[in-house]
C-alpha cells in the first residue's frame, strides 16, 4: 500500500488527489484480500477436520475429548486468519478515509 505525503486537504484538488491514492490502495488491497481469504477459509476447514480427528482419537468424557481437540488444534490456521483479519482492518481504514475525503470534497464544493 502506498504511502502518501502529508496533505492539508484544504482544497478540492488535494482531496481529489488523496481520494485517487486511496482508490489505488484499495485496488491493490483487493487482490491481497482475495488471496488471504482463500488461504484463511482453506485453513479453517483443515482446522475443523483436524479438530474432529483429534476428538475422535482422544480418550475420556465428551468434555475432556473436546478440550483435548481444542488444545491440539488451537493454533492451526492462525497465520492465515491473522493475515485475513489484518487486511480486512486495512480495508476498513481505507474505506473510512475515502468516506471522510468524500465528505470533505462535498463540503468544500458548498463553500
Phi, psi and omega in degrees: 000138184286148173265132181252138178297151180298129179236156179277336183059032182267354177232155178302325180296317179296318179295316179298318178299316179296317179298323178295321176296318178296320178299318177298314179300318180295321179296317178293320181295325183304314180297317179296322180293320179298316178296316181295320179297316179301310180297319181297313184287331172294313180298324180297316179293320178297322178295317179300319179293316180297322180294318179296319178296316179297320178298313183294331182267349181284157178250152176118192180291169178300317179298317179294319179295320176299316180297317178298314180298319177299314181297316183293335184241009186304323183258002178298131177075007185299316183294317179296319179294318180297318179296315179300311181295322178298314180292324176298318179297317178299319178298318179296321179296314180297320178297320178296316179299321179295319178296318178297315179299319178296319178295319177298315180299318179296315181292325179291331177291336180272345183282000000 
